[in-house]
């Protein structure tokens, strides 16, 4: 029984860091994509507001 528990904790220790790494690998490109799209829309908004104000 105790060996089973040790195996389980070892597995959880192995899974958690790789899980965190995979989350980071997924989140970082998504974050950049969101930021770039926000910058694009913000830029278009500025251009449109300037052309409309004239």
Secondary structure, 3 states (H helix, E strand, C coil): CHHHHHHHHHHHHHHHHHHHHHHHHHHHHHHHHHHHHHHHHHHHHHHHHHHHHC
